[in-house]
Amino acid sequence: MDRHRHRPRAFALLLTAFGLAFFVTLGLWQVDRAAQKERLFAAFAGADALAPVTLEAARQLPDRSRFPRVVARGRYDQEHSYVLVDQTHDGQVGSVAYAIFEPIDGSPPLLVNRGFVASKDRGAESNVPPPHVGEEELSGLYAPPPGSGLHLGGNPLPRQKIWPKQSIYLDVAEITADAGRNLDRNVLLLDPKEGSGFVREWRPNVFPPERHRAYAFTWFTLAAVVVVVFVIMHWRKDPST
């Protein structure tokens, strides 16, 4: 039998064009996301080499892709503190402690990520040291909070009566409402300090660029499959010969 080209119908052409455009667009989007994540990781990696700036100066930076090191003087809010439970770091289970810091200049308070504290077993409470009492100077990265993902059941914080309040995710808006404070949209990731009792190894809490490249490869492969199927369907053996 010979192979003959069969004229594709308009519907087949439209369906193929749509599928090809759809998968290629998704692939290019993932390539762009990989490039964004590379810039994000580079910003975190290069932050330690930058000279620290004041918190006020960091808040005025127009480039949101930068994560400057800042210094801020003030006091911790001793009434409101929060702990993210059931967290992991390098295979260890534990908690991440957050506290509200009030700059001495009267500017808006912000959440401070004090670091990770390991617990003995999953479900066991970590021994989280309380925030420092009195005025002090903090230094760290001024960065966006980690994504909270999808969570159901509403804000769990108002139902708790014991401090520090616990959650399994961080939502600045929910903490703002719970504490009754107009908090900064970013958080301060404290610099490592020997003897603090906390692990402070900051890295973006997002998919790495490699994951996005893998997704892009999948979408481009599906685009190629669309073309191959179209060719096979319209260049096939003619049973009449």
Phi, psi and chi 1 to 4 in degrees:
 res  aa     phi    psi   chi1   chi2   chi3   chi4
   1 MET       -  143.8  -70.4 -173.1  -69.2      -
   2 ASP   -96.1  156.4  -62.9  -31.9      -      -
   3 ARG   -95.3  135.2  -68.9 -172.9  178.4  -87.1
   4 HIS  -130.1  150.5  -65.3  -83.8      -      -
   5 ARG   -83.9  128.2  179.1  178.1  179.6  -84.9
   6 HIS  -104.9  130.2  -65.3 -100.2      -      -
   7 ARG   -64.3  121.0 -176.4 -176.3  -63.4  -85.5
   8 PRO   -71.6  147.0   25.6  -33.1      -      -
   9 ARG   -76.3  160.4  -64.3 -179.0  179.1 -179.2
  10 ALA   -60.0  -38.1      -      -      -      -
  11 PHE   -64.0  -41.0  176.9   75.5      -      -
  12 ALA   -64.6  -39.6      -      -      -      -
  13 LEU   -63.3  -45.3  -75.9  171.6      -      -
  14 LEU   -64.9  -42.5  -72.7  173.8      -      -
  15 LEU   -64.0  -42.1 -172.6   62.0      -      -
  16 THR   -66.0  -43.6  -59.7      -      -      -
  17 ALA   -63.3  -40.9      -      -      -      -
  18 PHE   -64.8  -47.0  173.9   80.1      -      -
  19 GLY   -61.7  -42.3      -      -      -      -
  20 LEU   -63.7  -46.6 -173.2   62.0      -      -
  21 ALA   -64.5  -39.4      -      -      -      -
  22 PHE   -63.3  -50.3  178.6   72.5      -      -
  23 PHE   -70.5  -37.1  -68.9  130.6      -      -
  24 VAL   -66.4  -40.7  168.2      -      -      -
  25 THR   -61.2  -43.9  -61.6      -      -      -
  26 LEU   -64.1  -39.1  -72.2  176.4      -      -
  27 GLY   -63.1  -44.5      -      -      -      -
  28 LEU   -66.1  -35.2  -68.0  175.0      -      -
  29 TRP   -62.9  -41.8  175.4   63.1      -      -
  30 GLN   -68.7  -34.4  -70.9  -66.5  -18.3      -
  31 VAL   -62.3  -42.4  168.2      -      -      -
  32 ASP   -66.5  -38.5 -179.2   63.9      -      -
  33 ARG   -63.7  -37.5  -68.8  -71.0  -68.9  162.3
  34 ALA   -62.0  -41.5      -      -      -      -
  35 ALA   -65.3  -39.6      -      -      -      -
  36 GLN   -62.4  -42.9  -67.7  177.7   27.4      -
  37 LYS   -66.7  -34.4  -64.3  -61.2  176.5   62.2
  38 GLU   -61.8  -42.1  -75.9 -176.6  -24.3      -
  39 ARG   -66.1  -37.0  -67.7 -167.8  -66.3  -89.8
  40 LEU   -63.7  -48.1  176.1   63.6      -      -
  41 PHE   -64.3  -37.4  -83.2   79.8      -      -
  42 ALA   -66.0  -36.4      -      -      -      -
  43 ALA   -65.4  -42.0      -      -      -      -
  44 PHE   -64.3  -45.0  -96.7   81.0      -      -
  45 ALA   -65.6  -33.7      -      -      -      -
  46 GLY   -91.4   -2.9      -      -      -      -
  47 ALA   -65.9  -35.2      -      -      -      -
  48 ASP   -65.0  -24.0  -70.9  -19.1      -      -
  49 ALA   -84.2   -8.5      -      -      -      -
  50 LEU   -87.0  149.1  -59.5  175.4      -      -
  51 ALA   -71.0  137.3      -      -      -      -
  52 PRO   -67.5  150.5   23.9  -32.6      -      -
  53 VAL  -122.4  169.7  -60.4      -      -      -
  54 THR   -73.4  158.3   64.6      -      -      -
  55 LEU   -61.3  -39.0  179.2   58.7      -      -
  56 GLU   -60.5  -43.2  179.6 -177.5    3.3      -
  57 ALA   -66.4  -39.2      -      -      -      -
  58 ALA   -63.9  -36.9      -      -      -      -
  59 ARG   -68.1  -20.9  -75.3  168.6  165.5  165.5
  60 GLN   -96.6   -0.4  -64.5  175.0   -2.9      -
  61 LEU   -66.2  129.1  -74.5  174.9      -      -
  62 PRO   -77.5  -23.3   27.8  -33.5      -      -
  63 ASP   -86.7  103.3 -174.3    1.2      -      -
  64 ARG   -76.5   -6.0  -61.8  -58.8  177.6 -171.9
  65 SER   -85.2   -6.0   64.9      -      -      -
  66 ARG   -93.5  145.9  -71.9 -176.5   56.5 -166.0
  67 PHE  -126.3   84.4  -54.5  103.5      -      -
  68 PRO   -72.9  153.3   28.5  -36.0      -      -
  69 ARG   -82.4  134.6  -74.1 -170.2   66.7 -115.8
  70 VAL  -127.0  159.6  -56.0      -      -      -
  71 VAL  -122.4  138.2  -69.3      -      -      -
  72 ALA  -145.4  138.4      -      -      -      -
  73 ARG  -110.8  137.2 -167.1  159.2 -166.4   85.4
  74 GLY   173.4 -154.0      -      -      -      -
  75 ARG  -136.1  151.8  -61.4  172.2 -178.0  -91.9
  76 TYR   -78.8  142.0  -79.2  113.3      -      -
  77 ASP   -72.9  110.9  178.3  -13.7      -      -
  78 GLN   -77.8  -11.6  -62.9  -64.6  -38.2      -
  79 GLU   -90.0  -29.2  -64.6 -177.2    9.1      -
  80 HIS  -122.0  115.1  -54.3   97.6      -      -
  81 SER  -144.7  158.0   56.0      -      -      -
  82 TYR  -139.9  149.7  -59.2   85.6      -      -
  83 VAL  -132.7  126.9  174.7      -      -      -
  84 LEU   -88.6  118.4  -56.5 -169.3      -      -
  85 VAL   -98.4  167.5  -63.2      -      -      -
  86 ASP    56.5   40.5  -70.0  -25.7      -      -
  87 GLN   -96.9  159.7  -53.8  -64.1  -59.5      -
  88 THR  -128.7  148.5   58.8      -      -      -
  89 HIS  -148.0  116.8  178.8   83.2      -      -
  90 ASP    51.1   42.8  -69.9  -18.9      -      -
  91 GLY    84.7   -6.1      -      -      -      -
  92 GLN   -95.3  145.7  -73.4 -172.8  -56.2      -
  93 VAL   -96.5  141.9  179.9      -      -      -
  94 GLY  -176.5 -152.4      -      -      -      -
  95 SER  -133.1  155.1  -57.5      -      -      -
  96 VAL  -116.4  125.5  176.3      -      -      -
  97 ALA   -97.5  134.0      -      -      -      -
  98 TYR  -123.3  143.8  -79.9   86.5      -      -
  99 ALA  -140.2  156.3      -      -      -      -
 100 ILE   -92.0  127.7  -63.0  175.3      -      -
 101 PHE  -110.8  131.8 -172.0   74.0      -      -
 102 GLU  -107.8  106.7  -57.6  169.5  -32.5      -
 103 PRO   -59.0  145.4  -24.3   35.2      -      -
 104 ILE   -69.3  -20.8 -162.5  171.6      -      -
 105 ASP   -81.3    0.5   59.7    7.4      -      -
 106 GLY    84.1    4.6      -      -      -      -
 107 SER   -72.4  168.0   59.9      -      -      -
 108 PRO   -55.1  138.6  -27.5   35.4      -      -
 109 PRO   -69.2  163.6   24.6  -32.5      -      -
 110 LEU  -143.0  156.9   77.2  162.7      -      -
 111 LEU   -76.8  138.8  -80.4  173.0      -      -
 112 VAL  -114.8  124.5  173.1      -      -      -
 113 ASN   -83.5  106.6 -173.7  -27.7      -      -
 114 ARG   -80.6  -16.6  -58.3  171.7   60.5 -144.0
 115 GLY   125.0 -176.1      -      -      -      -
 116 PHE  -103.1  138.1  174.0   86.1      -      -
 117 VAL  -125.7  123.3  179.0      -      -      -
 118 ALA   -74.5  150.6      -      -      -      -
 119 SER  -115.3  164.9   58.9      -      -      -
 120 LYS   -70.2  -41.4  -66.0 -178.4  178.8  179.2
 121 ASP  -141.2  157.0  -59.0  -66.8      -      -
 122 ARG   -62.7  132.3 -177.8  173.4  -68.9  -82.3
 123 GLY    95.4  -19.9      -      -      -      -
 124 ALA   -82.2  146.7      -      -      -      -
 125 GLU   -77.1  139.7  -67.9 -171.0    8.1      -
 126 SER   -80.8  151.3  -57.6      -      -      -
 127 ASN   -86.5   89.2 -175.6   20.4      -      -
 128 VAL   -90.3  118.7  178.1      -      -      -
 129 PRO   -63.5  143.6  -19.6   31.8      -      -
 130 PRO   -71.3  159.1   26.7  -34.8      -      -
 131 PRO   -62.4  152.8  -18.7   30.5      -      -
 132 HIS   -63.5  140.8  174.4   78.4      -      -
 133 VAL   -96.7  131.5  177.3      -      -      -
 134 GLY   104.8  172.6      -      -      -      -
 135 GLU   -72.3  140.4 -175.2  179.2  -44.7      -
 136 GLU  -157.2  166.3   67.9  171.9  -42.3      -
 137 GLU  -105.9  128.0 -175.4  174.5   87.0      -
 138 LEU  -108.4  152.6  -58.8 -176.8      -      -
 139 SER  -139.2  145.3   62.2      -      -      -
 140 GLY   171.7 -171.9      -      -      -      -
 141 LEU   -87.5  133.2  -65.8 -178.2      -      -
 142 TYR   -95.2  105.0 -179.0   69.7      -      -
 143 ALA  -142.3  162.6      -      -      -      -
 144 PRO   -65.6  153.7  -19.0   30.7      -      -
 145 PRO   -70.7  159.3   27.6  -35.2      -      -
 146 PRO   -66.2  150.5   25.1  -34.2      -      -
 147 GLY   -63.6  139.3      -      -      -      -
 148 SER   -91.1  -12.4   59.9      -      -      -
 149 GLY    68.5 -165.2      -      -      -      -
 150 LEU   -89.9  125.3  178.5   64.7      -      -
 151 HIS  -135.3  143.0   45.2  -86.9      -      -
 152 LEU  -113.8  163.3  -54.5  174.7      -      -
 153 GLY    95.2    4.4      -      -      -      -
 154 GLY    78.3 -175.8      -      -      -      -
 155 ASN   -75.9  115.4 -175.1   -5.3      -      -
 156 PRO   -80.8  -11.9   31.9  -35.4      -      -
 157 LEU   -66.9  -44.2  -60.5  177.2      -      -
 158 PRO   -60.8  -22.7  -23.2   34.3      -      -
 159 ARG   -77.9  -13.5  -61.8 -168.4  -68.8  -91.2
 160 GLN   -91.6  141.5  -59.3 -179.4   41.1      -
 161 LYS  -113.6   -9.3  -56.7  -56.6  179.8 -176.8
 162 ILE  -107.0  135.0  -60.6  176.2      -      -
 163 TRP  -103.5  147.5  -62.8   89.5      -      -
 164 PRO   -70.2  145.2   27.2  -34.6      -      -
 165 LYS   -76.8  150.5  -66.9 -171.4  176.0 -177.7
 166 GLN  -113.6  149.6  -62.2 -176.7   -6.3      -
 167 SER  -154.5  168.7 -179.3      -      -      -
 168 ILE  -106.2    0.4   58.4  172.7      -      -
 169 TYR  -146.9  163.0   60.4   84.7      -      -
 170 LEU  -109.1  123.7  179.5   73.8      -      -
 171 ASP  -131.3  107.6 -170.6  -51.9      -      -
 172 VAL   -61.1  -37.3  175.1      -      -      -
 173 ALA   -63.5  -40.8      -      -      -      -
 174 GLU   -68.2  -39.2  -70.0 -174.7   -3.7      -
 175 ILE   -68.5  -37.9  -67.9  179.0      -      -
 176 THR   -57.5  -45.9  -64.9      -      -      -
 177 ALA   -68.1  -39.1      -      -      -      -
 178 ASP   -69.6  -42.2 -179.7   66.4      -      -
 179 ALA   -84.8  -14.2      -      -      -      -
 180 GLY    67.0   33.5      -      -      -      -
 181 ARG  -122.0  145.7  -49.7  -63.5  -58.6  -85.8
 182 ASN   -87.7   85.3 -175.2   23.6      -      -
 183 LEU   -82.3  150.9  -61.3  177.4      -      -
 184 ASP   -59.3  146.8 -167.2  -49.0      -      -
 185 ARG   -73.9  -20.5   64.8  177.7  178.4  -87.1
 186 ASN   -98.1  171.7  -78.0   -1.3      -      -
 187 VAL  -125.7  164.1  -60.2      -      -      -
 188 LEU  -106.6  121.1 -176.0   65.2      -      -
 189 LEU   -95.7  105.6  -50.4  176.9      -      -
 190 LEU   -62.7  145.6  -74.1 -175.7      -      -
 191 ASP   -65.9  149.8  -73.9  -20.3      -      -
 192 PRO   -59.3  144.9  -22.0   32.4      -      -
 193 LYS  -144.4  122.6 -177.3  178.7 -179.7 -179.3
 194 GLU   -63.5  133.0 -172.7  174.7   -6.6      -
 195 GLY    83.7    4.9      -      -      -      -
 196 SER   -74.7  -22.6   67.6      -      -      -
 197 GLY    87.4    0.7      -      -      -      -
 198 PHE  -117.2  148.4  -66.2   96.4      -      -
 199 VAL   -95.0  125.2  177.2      -      -      -
 200 ARG  -129.0   87.2  -63.8  167.9  179.7  165.1
 201 GLU  -124.9   98.0  -63.9  177.1   -5.5      -
 202 TRP   -89.3  133.3  -51.2  123.7      -      -
 203 ARG  -151.9  152.7   49.2 -162.4  175.4 -145.1
 204 PRO   -60.4  134.3  -23.4   33.6      -      -
 205 ASN   -90.3   60.9 -172.1   21.4      -      -
 206 VAL  -140.0  170.0  -64.2      -      -      -
 207 PHE   -61.1  138.5  -74.3  153.9      -      -
 208 PRO   -72.8  162.0   27.8  -35.2      -      -
 209 PRO   -56.2  -33.8  -23.9   33.1      -      -
 210 GLU   -60.5  -35.2  -66.0   75.7   15.6      -
 211 ARG   -64.8  -41.7  179.3   79.4   65.7   88.3
 212 HIS   -68.0  -35.7  -69.2  -74.9      -      -
 213 ARG   -65.8  -36.9  -68.0 -165.4 -174.0   95.8
 214 ALA   -64.0  -41.3      -      -      -      -
 215 TYR   -63.3  -42.0  -70.8  153.2      -      -
 216 ALA   -60.8  -42.1      -      -      -      -
 217 PHE   -60.2  -39.8  177.5   79.0      -      -
 218 THR   -62.8  -46.8  -61.2      -      -      -
 219 TRP   -65.4  -40.6  -66.5  124.5      -      -
 220 PHE   -66.5  -34.7  -71.4  141.6      -      -
 221 THR   -64.2  -42.3  -60.8      -      -      -
 222 LEU   -64.2  -35.6  -69.7  173.7      -      -
 223 ALA   -63.6  -40.6      -      -      -      -
 224 ALA   -65.0  -38.0      -      -      -      -
 225 VAL   -62.0  -40.5  169.4      -      -      -
 226 VAL   -57.8  -44.7  168.2      -      -      -
 227 VAL   -65.6  -44.3  174.4      -      -      -
 228 VAL   -62.2  -44.5  170.3      -      -      -
 229 VAL   -62.4  -41.3  169.6      -      -      -
 230 PHE   -61.1  -44.5  179.3   82.1      -      -
 231 VAL   -65.1  -43.4  170.8      -      -      -
 232 ILE   -63.0  -40.0  -68.4  175.1      -      -
 233 MET   -70.5  -24.3  -67.4  -64.2  -65.2      -
 234 HIS  -117.8   12.8  -63.2   90.2      -      -
 235 TRP  -144.2   76.1 -172.2  -97.1      -      -
 236 ARG  -127.9  170.4   60.6 -177.5 -176.1  -91.6
 237 LYS   -67.7  138.3  -66.5 -179.8  178.5  179.0
 238 ASP   -93.3  114.1 -169.0  -17.4      -      -
 239 PRO   -67.5  -12.9   23.3  -32.6      -      -
 240 SER   -81.7   -6.9   63.2      -      -      -
 241 THR  -112.5      -   59.4      -      -      -
